[in-house]
């Protein structure tokens, strides 16, 4: 892979741990860590880039457009961080709406059950 141009993507990871019995346990509170992934340039084309992760550039290549508003990875850490923030803000909006719908569906189901 070429070392000239690097691409970056931030993602959050949630960690669990093993209890005394050797079972994986989810934490009572979120145990998050924001990680920065680095991708190297495998090939540049007129329209974008093929980027790769790790030591084998031909394995798991991802396409990144030069002109798209949303991209998988960005050539600067600042752009990658802005994208991470926007992705998570949008995720909160979607999950908030899904929570409202779930609560309403649960009310309807309980009303249906009480009518029987």
Biopython code that builds the backbone (N, CA, C, O; Angstrom):
import numpy as np
from Bio.PDB.StructureBuilder import StructureBuilder

atoms = [
    (1, "UNK", "N", (0.840, -1.185, 0.000)),
    (1, "UNK", "CA", (0.000, 0.000, 0.000)),
    (1, "UNK", "C", (0.878, 1.238, 0.000)),
    (1, "UNK", "O", (1.976, 1.245, 0.555)),
    (2, "UNK", "N", (0.390, 2.240, -0.608)),
    (2, "UNK", "CA", (1.124, 3.482, -0.674)),
    (2, "UNK", "C", (1.028, 4.217, 0.658)),
    (2, "UNK", "O", (-0.027, 4.222, 1.292)),
    (3, "UNK", "N", (2.118, 4.831, 1.079)),
    (3, "UNK", "CA", (2.134, 5.574, 2.341)),
    (3, "UNK", "C", (1.916, 7.067, 2.108)),
    (3, "UNK", "O", (1.927, 7.847, 3.060)),
    (4, "UNK", "N", (1.716, 7.479, 0.839)),
    (4, "UNK", "CA", (1.577, 8.894, 0.530)),
    (4, "UNK", "C", (0.324, 9.496, 1.163)),
    (4, "UNK", "O", (0.379, 10.557, 1.786)),
    (5, "UNK", "N", (-0.795, 8.813, 0.997)),
    (5, "UNK", "CA", (-2.071, 9.357, 1.447)),
    (5, "UNK", "C", (-2.711, 8.375, 2.409)),
    (5, "UNK", "O", (-2.822, 7.185, 2.115)),
    (6, "UNK", "N", (-3.128, 8.875, 3.554)),
    (6, "UNK", "CA", (-3.807, 8.050, 4.554)),
    (6, "UNK", "C", (-5.256, 8.503, 4.643)),
    (6, "UNK", "O", (-5.580, 9.659, 4.370)),
    (7, "UNK", "N", (-6.117, 7.579, 5.027)),
    (7, "UNK", "CA", (-7.522, 7.881, 5.258)),
    (7, "UNK", "C", (-7.867, 7.462, 6.675)),
    (7, "UNK", "O", (-7.274, 6.535, 7.225)),
    (8, "UNK", "N", (-8.842, 8.164, 7.263)),
    (8, "UNK", "CA", (-9.169, 7.962, 8.674)),
    (8, "UNK", "C", (-10.668, 7.783, 8.856)),
    (8, "UNK", "O", (-11.471, 8.350, 8.114)),
    (9, "UNK", "N", (-11.032, 6.985, 9.854)),
    (9, "UNK", "CA", (-12.433, 6.790, 10.232)),
    (9, "UNK", "C", (-12.487, 6.556, 11.739)),
    (9, "UNK", "O", (-11.778, 5.702, 12.270)),
    (10, "UNK", "N", (-13.337, 7.323, 12.420)),
    (10, "UNK", "CA", (-13.564, 7.133, 13.851)),
    (10, "UNK", "C", (-14.787, 6.244, 14.051)),
    (10, "UNK", "O", (-15.790, 6.381, 13.351)),
    (11, "UNK", "N", (-14.691, 5.335, 15.012)),
    (11, "UNK", "CA", (-15.808, 4.479, 15.394)),
    (11, "UNK", "C", (-15.741, 4.260, 16.891)),
    (11, "UNK", "O", (-14.665, 4.304, 17.487)),
    (12, "UNK", "N", (-16.906, 4.021, 17.504)),
    (12, "UNK", "CA", (-16.895, 3.726, 18.931)),
    (12, "UNK", "C", (-17.003, 2.226, 19.125)),
    (12, "UNK", "O", (-17.634, 1.510, 18.347)),
    (13, "UNK", "N", (-16.366, 1.784, 20.187)),
    (13, "UNK", "CA", (-16.394, 0.374, 20.560)),
    (13, "UNK", "C", (-16.880, 0.280, 21.998)),
    (13, "UNK", "O", (-16.563, 1.124, 22.836)),
    (14, "UNK", "N", (-17.649, -0.756, 22.262)),
    (14, "UNK", "CA", (-18.129, -1.009, 23.622)),
    (14, "UNK", "C", (-17.424, -2.257, 24.132)),
    (14, "UNK", "O", (-17.324, -3.261, 23.426)),
    (15, "UNK", "N", (-16.949, -2.183, 25.338)),
    (15, "UNK", "CA", (-16.167, -3.270, 25.896)),
    (15, "UNK", "C", (-16.942, -3.989, 26.993)),
    (15, "UNK", "O", (-17.673, -3.364, 27.762)),
    (16, "UNK", "N", (-16.780, -5.284, 27.055)),
    (16, "UNK", "CA", (-17.325, -6.109, 28.137)),
    (16, "UNK", "C", (-16.136, -6.754, 28.847)),
    (16, "UNK", "O", (-14.996, -6.614, 28.405)),
    (17, "UNK", "N", (-16.398, -7.453, 29.934)),
    (17, "UNK", "CA", (-15.311, -8.130, 30.633)),
    (17, "UNK", "C", (-15.804, -9.474, 31.145)),
    (17, "UNK", "O", (-16.998, -9.770, 31.106)),
    (18, "UNK", "N", (-14.873, -10.274, 31.620)),
    (18, "UNK", "CA", (-15.200, -11.594, 32.156)),
    (18, "UNK", "C", (-15.453, -11.508, 33.660)),
    (18, "UNK", "O", (-14.736, -10.818, 34.384)),
    (19, "UNK", "N", (-16.480, -12.219, 34.117)),
    (19, "UNK", "CA", (-16.731, -12.264, 35.555)),
    (19, "UNK", "C", (-15.899, -13.398, 36.177)),
    (19, "UNK", "O", (-15.066, -14.003, 35.502)),
    (20, "UNK", "N", (-16.128, -13.675, 37.451)),
    (20, "UNK", "CA", (-15.341, -14.690, 38.154)),
    (20, "UNK", "C", (-15.541, -16.101, 37.592)),
    (20, "UNK", "O", (-14.674, -16.962, 37.743)),
    (21, "UNK", "N", (-16.694, -16.331, 36.940)),
    (21, "UNK", "CA", (-16.971, -17.639, 36.354)),
    (21, "UNK", "C", (-16.467, -17.762, 34.919)),
    (21, "UNK", "O", (-16.626, -18.811, 34.295)),
    (22, "UNK", "N", (-15.869, -16.712, 34.398)),
    (22, "UNK", "CA", (-15.365, -16.737, 33.032)),
    (22, "UNK", "C", (-16.388, -16.382, 31.975)),
    (22, "UNK", "O", (-16.147, -16.576, 30.784)),
    (23, "UNK", "N", (-17.548, -15.852, 32.409)),
    (23, "UNK", "CA", (-18.598, -15.453, 31.477)),
    (23, "UNK", "C", (-18.431, -13.975, 31.112)),
    (23, "UNK", "O", (-18.056, -13.155, 31.949)),
    (24, "UNK", "N", (-18.715, -13.652, 29.848)),
    (24, "UNK", "CA", (-18.679, -12.252, 29.441)),
    (24, "UNK", "C", (-19.853, -11.510, 30.058)),
    (24, "UNK", "O", (-20.989, -11.982, 30.025)),
    (25, "UNK", "N", (-19.567, -10.351, 30.617)),
    (25, "UNK", "CA", (-20.580, -9.546, 31.301)),
    (25, "UNK", "C", (-20.621, -8.169, 30.660)),
    (25, "UNK", "O", (-19.590, -7.524, 30.464)),
    (26, "UNK", "N", (-21.830, -7.733, 30.337)),
    (26, "UNK", "CA", (-22.003, -6.364, 29.844)),
    (26, "UNK", "C", (-21.922, -5.419, 31.034)),
    (26, "UNK", "O", (-22.467, -5.728, 32.093)),
    (27, "UNK", "N", (-21.266, -4.287, 30.891)),
    (27, "UNK", "CA", (-21.150, -3.357, 32.009)),
    (27, "UNK", "C", (-22.488, -2.699, 32.350)),
    (27, "UNK", "O", (-23.367, -2.576, 31.497)),
    (28, "UNK", "N", (-22.626, -2.283, 33.594)),
    (28, "UNK", "CA", (-23.834, -1.583, 34.029)),
    (28, "UNK", "C", (-23.930, -0.212, 33.363)),
    (28, "UNK", "O", (-25.028, 0.270, 33.084)),
    (29, "UNK", "N", (-22.802, 0.401, 33.113)),
    (29, "UNK", "CA", (-22.735, 1.671, 32.415)),
    (29, "UNK", "C", (-21.914, 1.473, 31.154)),
    (29, "UNK", "O", (-21.029, 0.619, 31.127)),
    (30, "UNK", "N", (-22.189, 2.247, 30.105)),
    (30, "UNK", "CA", (-21.429, 2.074, 28.868)),
    (30, "UNK", "C", (-19.926, 2.225, 29.100)),
    (30, "UNK", "O", (-19.460, 3.153, 29.761)),
    (31, "UNK", "N", (-19.212, 1.302, 28.543)),
    (31, "UNK", "CA", (-17.755, 1.329, 28.617)),
    (31, "UNK", "C", (-17.238, 1.546, 27.197)),
    (31, "UNK", "O", (-16.778, 0.618, 26.532)),
    (32, "UNK", "N", (-17.327, 2.798, 26.756)),
    (32, "UNK", "CA", (-17.021, 3.118, 25.368)),
    (32, "UNK", "C", (-15.609, 3.637, 25.195)),
    (32, "UNK", "O", (-15.002, 4.207, 26.102)),
    (33, "UNK", "N", (-15.116, 3.413, 23.989)),
    (33, "UNK", "CA", (-13.841, 3.979, 23.595)),
    (33, "UNK", "C", (-13.965, 4.372, 22.127)),
    (33, "UNK", "O", (-14.460, 3.591, 21.314)),
    (34, "UNK", "N", (-13.523, 5.562, 21.791)),
    (34, "UNK", "CA", (-13.523, 5.989, 20.393)),
    (34, "UNK", "C", (-12.173, 5.607, 19.807)),
    (34, "UNK", "O", (-11.120, 5.971, 20.329)),
    (35, "UNK", "N", (-12.234, 4.858, 18.699)),
    (35, "UNK", "CA", (-11.009, 4.388, 18.053)),
    (35, "UNK", "C", (-10.867, 5.022, 16.672)),
    (35, "UNK", "O", (-11.848, 5.248, 15.964)),
    (36, "UNK", "N", (-9.642, 5.295, 16.322)),
    (36, "UNK", "CA", (-9.319, 5.836, 15.010)),
    (36, "UNK", "C", (-8.720, 4.719, 14.169)),
    (36, "UNK", "O", (-7.703, 4.130, 14.534)),
    (37, "UNK", "N", (-9.362, 4.433, 13.035)),
    (37, "UNK", "CA", (-8.828, 3.440, 12.098)),
    (37, "UNK", "C", (-8.116, 4.183, 10.977)),
    (37, "UNK", "O", (-8.587, 5.212, 10.492)),
    (38, "UNK", "N", (-6.971, 3.638, 10.580)),
    (38, "UNK", "CA", (-6.186, 4.231, 9.490)),
    (38, "UNK", "C", (-6.224, 3.288, 8.295)),
    (38, "UNK", "O", (-6.086, 2.073, 8.431)),
    (39, "UNK", "N", (-6.415, 3.878, 7.130)),
    (39, "UNK", "CA", (-6.455, 3.119, 5.888)),
    (39, "UNK", "C", (-5.421, 3.703, 4.942)),
    (39, "UNK", "O", (-5.252, 4.919, 4.857)),
    (40, "UNK", "N", (-4.741, 2.831, 4.243)),
    (40, "UNK", "CA", (-3.748, 3.273, 3.276)),
    (40, "UNK", "C", (-4.323, 3.274, 1.872)),
    (40, "UNK", "O", (-5.280, 2.559, 1.572)),
    (41, "UNK", "N", (-3.729, 4.081, 1.029)),
    (41, "UNK", "CA", (-4.158, 4.173, -0.361)),
    (41, "UNK", "C", (-3.623, 2.969, -1.123)),
    (41, "UNK", "O", (-2.415, 2.737, -1.170)),
    (42, "UNK", "N", (-4.534, 2.207, -1.718)),
    (42, "UNK", "CA", (-4.125, 1.074, -2.546)),
    (42, "UNK", "C", (-4.049, 1.505, -4.004)),
    (42, "UNK", "O", (-3.137, 1.115, -4.733)),
    (43, "UNK", "N", (-5.034, 2.324, -4.426)),
    (43, "UNK", "CA", (-5.053, 2.773, -5.813)),
    (43, "UNK", "C", (-5.890, 4.032, -5.923)),
    (43, "UNK", "O", (-6.942, 4.139, -5.293)),
    (44, "UNK", "N", (-5.433, 4.981, -6.715)),
    (44, "UNK", "CA", (-6.196, 6.191, -6.988)),
    (44, "UNK", "C", (-6.711, 6.134, -8.413)),
    (44, "UNK", "O", (-5.993, 5.741, -9.332)),
    (45, "UNK", "N", (-7.967, 6.533, -8.588)),
    (45, "UNK", "CA", (-8.574, 6.611, -9.912)),
    (45, "UNK", "C", (-9.051, 8.045, -10.112)),
    (45, "UNK", "O", (-9.022, 8.834, -9.167)),
    (46, "UNK", "N", (-9.488, 8.401, -11.316)),
    (46, "UNK", "CA", (-9.984, 9.772, -11.525)),
    (46, "UNK", "C", (-11.180, 10.130, -10.643)),
    (46, "UNK", "O", (-11.362, 11.301, -10.310)),
    (47, "UNK", "N", (-11.995, 9.152, -10.259)),
    (47, "UNK", "CA", (-13.208, 9.418, -9.485)),
    (47, "UNK", "C", (-13.057, 9.189, -7.988)),
    (47, "UNK", "O", (-13.907, 9.634, -7.217)),
    (48, "UNK", "N", (-12.006, 8.511, -7.556)),
    (48, "UNK", "CA", (-11.882, 8.241, -6.134)),
    (48, "UNK", "C", (-10.675, 7.392, -5.791)),
    (48, "UNK", "O", (-9.685, 7.345, -6.520)),
    (49, "UNK", "N", (-10.793, 6.720, -4.651)),
    (49, "UNK", "CA", (-9.677, 5.957, -4.114)),
    (49, "UNK", "C", (-10.133, 4.556, -3.714)),
    (49, "UNK", "O", (-11.270, 4.364, -3.284)),
    (50, "UNK", "N", (-9.251, 3.594, -3.857)),
    (50, "UNK", "CA", (-9.404, 2.285, -3.249)),
    (50, "UNK", "C", (-8.500, 2.286, -2.036)),
    (50, "UNK", "O", (-7.289, 2.467, -2.160)),
    (51, "UNK", "N", (-9.078, 2.086, -0.862)),
    (51, "UNK", "CA", (-8.280, 2.118, 0.353)),
    (51, "UNK", "C", (-8.291, 0.730, 0.982)),
    (51, "UNK", "O", (-9.240, -0.036, 0.818)),
    (52, "UNK", "N", (-7.227, 0.424, 1.699)),
    (52, "UNK", "CA", (-7.107, -0.877, 2.334)),
    (52, "UNK", "C", (-6.673, -0.737, 3.770)),
    (52, "UNK", "O", (-6.101, 0.274, 4.178)),
    (53, "UNK", "N", (-6.959, -1.770, 4.522)),
    (53, "UNK", "CA", (-6.651, -1.805, 5.950)),
    (53, "UNK", "C", (-5.695, -2.955, 6.204)),
    (53, "UNK", "O", (-5.941, -4.072, 5.750)),
    (54, "UNK", "N", (-4.635, -2.709, 6.904)),
    (54, "UNK", "CA", (-3.724, -3.785, 7.262)),
    (54, "UNK", "C", (-2.586, -3.957, 6.280)),
    (54, "UNK", "O", (-2.241, -3.049, 5.524)),
    (55, "UNK", "N", (-2.012, -5.147, 6.311)),
    (55, "UNK", "CA", (-0.806, -5.406, 5.534)),
    (55, "UNK", "C", (-1.096, -5.933, 4.133)),
    (55, "UNK", "O", (-0.211, -5.925, 3.278)),
    (56, "UNK", "N", (-2.327, -6.391, 3.886)),
    (56, "UNK", "CA", (-2.663, -6.925, 2.573)),
    (56, "UNK", "C", (-3.600, -5.961, 1.866)),
    (56, "UNK", "O", (-4.808, -6.010, 2.098)),
    (57, "UNK", "N", (-3.087, -5.090, 1.017)),
    (57, "UNK", "CA", (-3.940, -4.074, 0.403)),
    (57, "UNK", "C", (-5.018, -4.659, -0.504)),
    (57, "UNK", "O", (-6.021, -3.989, -0.751)),
    (58, "UNK", "N", (-4.856, -5.849, -0.996)),
    (58, "UNK", "CA", (-5.856, -6.449, -1.887)),
    (58, "UNK", "C", (-7.006, -7.082, -1.102)),
    (58, "UNK", "O", (-8.024, -7.452, -1.686)),
    (59, "UNK", "N", (-6.851, -7.205, 0.199)),
    (59, "UNK", "CA", (-7.866, -7.840, 1.031)),
    (59, "UNK", "C", (-8.745, -6.777, 1.686)),
    (59, "UNK", "O", (-8.245, -5.923, 2.417)),
    (60, "UNK", "N", (-10.045, -6.825, 1.428)),
    (60, "UNK", "CA", (-10.986, -5.918, 2.081)),
    (60, "UNK", "C", (-10.878, -4.485, 1.623)),
    (60, "UNK", "O", (-10.983, -3.570, 2.440)),
    (61, "UNK", "N", (-10.673, -4.265, 0.344)),
    (61, "UNK", "CA", (-10.594, -2.897, -0.150)),
    (61, "UNK", "C", (-11.948, -2.211, -0.077)),
    (61, "UNK", "O", (-12.989, -2.845, -0.249)),
    (62, "UNK", "N", (-11.922, -0.919, 0.177)),
    (62, "UNK", "CA", (-13.131, -0.094, 0.216)),
    (62, "UNK", "C", (-12.967, 1.034, -0.793)),
    (62, "UNK", "O", (-11.876, 1.570, -0.986)),
    (63, "UNK", "N", (-14.067, 1.373, -1.422)),
    (63, "UNK", "CA", (-14.084, 2.477, -2.383)),
    (63, "UNK", "C", (-14.455, 3.761, -1.665)),
    (63, "UNK", "O", (-15.402, 3.774, -0.879)),
    (64, "UNK", "N", (-13.726, 4.843, -1.919)),
    (64, "UNK", "CA", (-14.011, 6.163, -1.358)),
    (64, "UNK", "C", (-14.036, 7.156, -2.512)),
    (64, "UNK", "O", (-13.041, 7.341, -3.212)),
    (65, "UNK", "N", (-15.179, 7.785, -2.695)),
    (65, "UNK", "CA", (-15.340, 8.770, -3.763)),
    (65, "UNK", "C", (-14.595, 10.056, -3.414)),
    (65, "UNK", "O", (-14.447, 10.400, -2.241)),
    (66, "UNK", "N", (-14.135, 10.753, -4.432)),
    (66, "UNK", "CA", (-13.473, 12.046, -4.207)),
    (66, "UNK", "C", (-14.484, 13.167, -4.001)),
    (66, "UNK", "O", (-14.149, 14.193, -3.410)),
    (67, "UNK", "N", (-15.716, 12.991, -4.478)),
    (67, "UNK", "CA", (-16.670, 14.089, -4.475)),
    (67, "UNK", "C", (-17.914, 13.858, -3.618)),
    (67, "UNK", "O", (-18.713, 14.779, -3.448)),
    (68, "UNK", "N", (-18.095, 12.666, -3.081)),
    (68, "UNK", "CA", (-19.307, 12.367, -2.310)),
    (68, "UNK", "C", (-19.348, 13.155, -1.004)),
    (68, "UNK", "O", (-18.311, 13.442, -0.408)),
    (69, "UNK", "N", (-20.569, 13.503, -0.565)),
    (69, "UNK", "CA", (-20.723, 14.182, 0.729)),
    (69, "UNK", "C", (-20.400, 13.239, 1.874)),
    (69, "UNK", "O", (-19.725, 13.614, 2.832)),
    (70, "UNK", "N", (-20.894, 12.002, 1.762)),
    (70, "UNK", "CA", (-20.651, 10.993, 2.788)),
    (70, "UNK", "C", (-19.639, 9.998, 2.251)),
    (70, "UNK", "O", (-19.765, 9.506, 1.130)),
    (71, "UNK", "N", (-18.652, 9.714, 3.052)),
    (71, "UNK", "CA", (-17.617, 8.774, 2.649)),
    (71, "UNK", "C", (-17.353, 7.816, 3.797)),
    (71, "UNK", "O", (-17.673, 8.100, 4.951)),
    (72, "UNK", "N", (-16.771, 6.692, 3.465)),
    (72, "UNK", "CA", (-16.432, 5.720, 4.504)),
    (72, "UNK", "C", (-15.272, 6.228, 5.354)),
    (72, "UNK", "O", (-15.285, 6.078, 6.576)),
    (73, "UNK", "N", (-14.285, 6.820, 4.725)),
    (73, "UNK", "CA", (-13.113, 7.343, 5.425)),
    (73, "UNK", "C", (-12.706, 8.660, 4.764)),
    (73, "UNK", "O", (-13.067, 8.936, 3.620)),
    (74, "UNK", "N", (-11.948, 9.465, 5.509)),
    (74, "UNK", "CA", (-11.581, 10.806, 5.047)),
    (74, "UNK", "C", (-10.074, 11.004, 5.091)),
    (74, "UNK", "O", (-9.385, 10.369, 5.889)),
    (75, "UNK", "N", (-9.555, 11.892, 4.227)),
    (75, "UNK", "CA", (-8.105, 12.108, 4.198)),
    (75, "UNK", "C", (-7.552, 12.907, 5.381)),
    (75, "UNK", "O", (-6.335, 13.007, 5.534)),
    (76, "UNK", "N", (-8.419, 13.473, 6.214)),
    (76, "UNK", "CA", (-7.925, 14.189, 7.401)),
    (76, "UNK", "C", (-8.669, 13.707, 8.640)),
    (76, "UNK", "O", (-9.821, 13.280, 8.563)),
    (77, "UNK", "N", (-8.002, 13.782, 9.766)),
    (77, "UNK", "CA", (-8.615, 13.375, 11.028)),
    (77, "UNK", "C", (-9.776, 14.296, 11.400)),
    (77, "UNK", "O", (-10.767, 13.845, 11.973)),
    (78, "UNK", "N", (-9.658, 15.578, 11.077)),
    (78, "UNK", "CA", (-10.722, 16.535, 11.400)),
    (78, "UNK", "C", (-11.999, 16.202, 10.637)),
    (78, "UNK", "O", (-13.087, 16.220, 11.214)),
    (79, "UNK", "N", (-11.877, 15.898, 9.348)),
    (79, "UNK", "CA", (-13.050, 15.521, 8.557)),
    (79, "UNK", "C", (-13.650, 14.214, 9.072)),
    (79, "UNK", "O", (-14.871, 14.067, 9.128)),
    (80, "UNK", "N", (-12.798, 13.278, 9.442)),
    (80, "UNK", "CA", (-13.269, 11.993, 9.970)),
    (80, "UNK", "C", (-14.023, 12.188, 11.280)),
    (80, "UNK", "O", (-15.040, 11.535, 11.512)),
    (81, "UNK", "N", (-13.529, 13.084, 12.141)),
    (81, "UNK", "CA", (-14.197, 13.352, 13.413)),
    (81, "UNK", "C", (-15.544, 14.049, 13.193)),
    (81, "UNK", "O", (-16.525, 13.723, 13.862)),
    (82, "UNK", "N", (-15.596, 15.002, 12.261)),
    (82, "UNK", "CA", (-16.873, 15.649, 11.927)),
    (82, "UNK", "C", (-17.885, 14.623, 11.431)),
    (82, "UNK", "O", (-19.056, 14.671, 11.807)),
    (83, "UNK", "N", (-17.438, 13.698, 10.588)),
    (83, "UNK", "CA", (-18.319, 12.657, 10.072)),
    (83, "UNK", "C", (-18.791, 11.733, 11.191)),
    (83, "UNK", "O", (-19.951, 11.321, 11.201)),
    (84, "UNK", "N", (-17.917, 11.407, 12.124)),
    (84, "UNK", "CA", (-18.284, 10.567, 13.266)),
    (84, "UNK", "C", (-19.395, 11.241, 14.085)),
    (84, "UNK", "O", (-20.359, 10.590, 14.488)),
    (85, "UNK", "N", (-19.251, 12.531, 14.322)),
    (85, "UNK", "CA", (-20.254, 13.289, 15.085)),
    (85, "UNK", "C", (-21.586, 13.296, 14.335)),
    (85, "UNK", "O", (-22.632, 13.045, 14.934)),
    (86, "UNK", "N", (-21.558, 13.579, 13.041)),
    (86, "UNK", "CA", (-22.800, 13.605, 12.257)),
    (86, "UNK", "C", (-23.463, 12.233, 12.213)),
    (86, "UNK", "O", (-24.685, 12.138, 12.320)),
    (87, "UNK", "N", (-22.677, 11.167, 12.056)),
    (87, "UNK", "CA", (-23.242, 9.816, 12.021)),
    (87, "UNK", "C", (-23.950, 9.485, 13.319)),
    (87, "UNK", "O", (-25.029, 8.893, 13.311)),
    (88, "UNK", "N", (-23.345, 9.866, 14.437)),
    (88, "UNK", "CA", (-23.944, 9.554, 15.730)),
    (88, "UNK", "C", (-25.141, 10.444, 16.043)),
    (88, "UNK", "O", (-26.090, 9.989, 16.681)),
    (89, "UNK", "N", (-25.118, 11.695, 15.609)),
    (89, "UNK", "CA", (-26.301, 12.557, 15.782)),
    (89, "UNK", "C", (-27.479, 11.976, 15.000)),
    (89, "UNK", "O", (-28.599, 11.934, 15.508)),
    (90, "UNK", "N", (-27.234, 11.532, 13.780)),
    (90, "UNK", "CA", (-28.301, 10.935, 12.971)),
    (90, "UNK", "C", (-28.789, 9.631, 13.594)),
    (90, "UNK", "O", (-29.986, 9.346, 13.587)),
    (91, "UNK", "N", (-27.878, 8.856, 14.122)),
    (91, "UNK", "CA", (-28.246, 7.600, 14.777)),
    (91, "UNK", "C", (-29.162, 7.854, 15.970)),
    (91, "UNK", "O", (-30.117, 7.109, 16.188)),
    (92, "UNK", "N", (-28.878, 8.894, 16.740)),
    (92, "UNK", "CA", (-29.717, 9.261, 17.886)),
    (92, "UNK", "C", (-31.114, 9.646, 17.413)),
    (92, "UNK", "O", (-32.104, 9.266, 18.037)),
    (93, "UNK", "N", (-31.204, 10.402, 16.310)),
    (93, "UNK", "CA", (-32.510, 10.770, 15.763)),
    (93, "UNK", "C", (-33.311, 9.523, 15.384)),
    (93, "UNK", "O", (-34.486, 9.407, 15.733)),
    (94, "UNK", "N", (-32.685, 8.609, 14.683)),
    (94, "UNK", "CA", (-33.368, 7.385, 14.237)),
    (94, "UNK", "C", (-33.799, 6.550, 15.432)),
    (94, "UNK", "O", (-34.941, 6.095, 15.493)),
    (95, "UNK", "N", (-32.898, 6.348, 16.376)),
    (95, "UNK", "CA", (-33.229, 5.538, 17.545)),
    (95, "UNK", "C", (-34.302, 6.194, 18.410)),
    (95, "UNK", "O", (-35.129, 5.497, 18.999)),
    (96, "UNK", "N", (-34.300, 7.523, 18.493)),
    (96, "UNK", "CA", (-35.331, 8.235, 19.244)),
    (96, "UNK", "C", (-36.709, 7.988, 18.650)),
    (96, "UNK", "O", (-37.672, 7.742, 19.377)),
    (97, "UNK", "N", (-36.798, 8.057, 17.318)),
    (97, "UNK", "CA", (-38.071, 7.803, 16.651)),
    (97, "UNK", "C", (-38.501, 6.350, 16.846)),
    (97, "UNK", "O", (-39.676, 6.076, 17.092)),
    (98, "UNK", "N", (-37.551, 5.422, 16.737)),
    (98, "UNK", "CA", (-37.883, 4.012, 16.942)),
    (98, "UNK", "C", (-38.369, 3.758, 18.363)),
    (98, "UNK", "O", (-39.266, 2.941, 18.570)),
    (99, "UNK", "N", (-37.792, 4.445, 19.345)),
    (99, "UNK", "CA", (-38.230, 4.305, 20.730)),
    (99, "UNK", "C", (-39.670, 4.797, 20.898)),
    (99, "UNK", "O", (-40.471, 4.151, 21.573)),
    (100, "UNK", "N", (-39.998, 5.932, 20.291)),
    (100, "UNK", "CA", (-41.363, 6.452, 20.338)),
    (100, "UNK", "C", (-42.329, 5.435, 19.721)),
    (100, "UNK", "O", (-43.386, 5.161, 20.291)),
    (101, "UNK", "N", (-41.973, 4.880, 18.568)),
    (101, "UNK", "CA", (-42.835, 3.899, 17.898)),
    (101, "UNK", "C", (-42.993, 2.637, 18.739)),
    (101, "UNK", "O", (-44.092, 2.088, 18.823)),
    (102, "UNK", "N", (-41.916, 2.168, 19.360)),
    (102, "UNK", "CA", (-41.991, 0.974, 20.207)),
    (102, "UNK", "C", (-42.914, 1.197, 21.398)),
    (102, "UNK", "O", (-43.710, 0.320, 21.735)),
    (103, "UNK", "N", (-42.819, 2.349, 22.031)),
    (103, "UNK", "CA", (-43.676, 2.646, 23.176)),
    (103, "UNK", "C", (-45.142, 2.701, 22.759)),
    (103, "UNK", "O", (-46.010, 2.196, 23.470)),
    (104, "UNK", "N", (-45.418, 3.311, 21.614)),
    (104, "UNK", "CA", (-46.794, 3.402, 21.128)),
    (104, "UNK", "C", (-47.328, 2.017, 20.762)),
    (104, "UNK", "O", (-48.473, 1.690, 21.072)),
    (105, "UNK", "N", (-46.503, 1.209, 20.107)),
    (105, "UNK", "CA", (-46.929, -0.151, 19.753)),
    (105, "UNK", "C", (-47.195, -0.981, 21.003)),
    (105, "UNK", "O", (-48.135, -1.776, 21.032)),
    (106, "UNK", "N", (-46.380, -0.804, 22.026)),
    (106, "UNK", "CA", (-46.578, -1.527, 23.280)),
    (106, "UNK", "C", (-47.907, -1.128, 23.939)),
    (106, "UNK", "O", (-48.628, -1.983, 24.454)),
    (107, "UNK", "N", (-48.223, 0.162, 23.920)),
    (107, "UNK", "CA", (-49.508, 0.619, 24.455)),
    (107, "UNK", "C", (-50.666, -0.025, 23.695)),
    (107, "UNK", "O", (-51.613, -0.520, 24.306)),
    (108, "UNK", "N", (-50.591, -0.018, 22.365)),
    (108, "UNK", "CA", (-51.650, -0.612, 21.551)),
    (108, "UNK", "C", (-51.798, -2.102, 21.835)),
    (108, "UNK", "O", (-52.916, -2.607, 21.930)),
    (109, "UNK", "N", (-50.682, -2.804, 21.970)),
    (109, "UNK", "CA", (-50.723, -4.244, 22.241)),
    (109, "UNK", "C", (-51.338, -4.518, 23.610)),
    (109, "UNK", "O", (-52.119, -5.457, 23.763)),
    (110, "UNK", "N", (-50.991, -3.709, 24.600)),
    (110, "UNK", "CA", (-51.573, -3.906, 25.945)),
    (110, "UNK", "C", (-53.067, -3.613, 25.935)),
    (110, "UNK", "O", (-53.836, -4.288, 26.620)),
    (111, "UNK", "N", (-53.487, -2.603, 25.158)),
    (111, "UNK", "CA", (-54.919, -2.314, 25.030)),
    (111, "UNK", "C", (-55.644, -3.473, 24.356)),
    (111, "UNK", "O", (-56.750, -3.835, 24.757)),
    (112, "UNK", "N", (-55.020, -4.056, 23.328)),
    (112, "UNK", "CA", (-55.613, -5.198, 22.637)),
    (112, "UNK", "C", (-55.755, -6.385, 23.609)),
    (112, "UNK", "O", (-56.757, -7.100, 23.591)),
    (113, "UNK", "N", (-54.735, -6.575, 24.452)),
    (113, "UNK", "CA", (-54.751, -7.694, 25.392)),
    (113, "UNK", "C", (-55.852, -7.496, 26.428)),
    (113, "UNK", "O", (-56.526, -8.453, 26.809)),
    (114, "UNK", "N", (-56.037, -6.261, 26.882)),
    (114, "UNK", "CA", (-57.053, -5.999, 27.916)),
    (114, "UNK", "C", (-58.465, -6.119, 27.351)),
    (114, "UNK", "O", (-59.402, -6.377, 28.106)),
    (115, "UNK", "N", (-58.641, -5.940, 26.046)),
    (115, "UNK", "CA", (-59.954, -6.067, 25.409)),
    (115, "UNK", "C", (-60.385, -7.523, 25.279)),
    (115, "UNK", "O", (-61.578, -7.817, 25.203)),
    (116, "UNK", "N", (-59.421, -8.426, 25.254)),
    (116, "UNK", "CA", (-59.747, -9.858, 25.104)),
    (116, "UNK", "C", (-60.260, -10.474, 26.350)),
    (116, "UNK", "O", (-60.571, -11.665, 26.367)),
]
sb = StructureBuilder()
sb.init_structure("model")
sb.init_model(0)
sb.init_chain("A")
sb.init_seg("    ")
for serial, (resi, resn, name, xyz) in enumerate(atoms, 1):
    if name == "N":
        sb.init_residue(resn, " ", resi, " ")
    sb.init_atom(name, np.array(xyz, "f"), 0.0, 1.0, " ", f" {name:<3s}", serial, name[0])
structure = sb.get_structure()
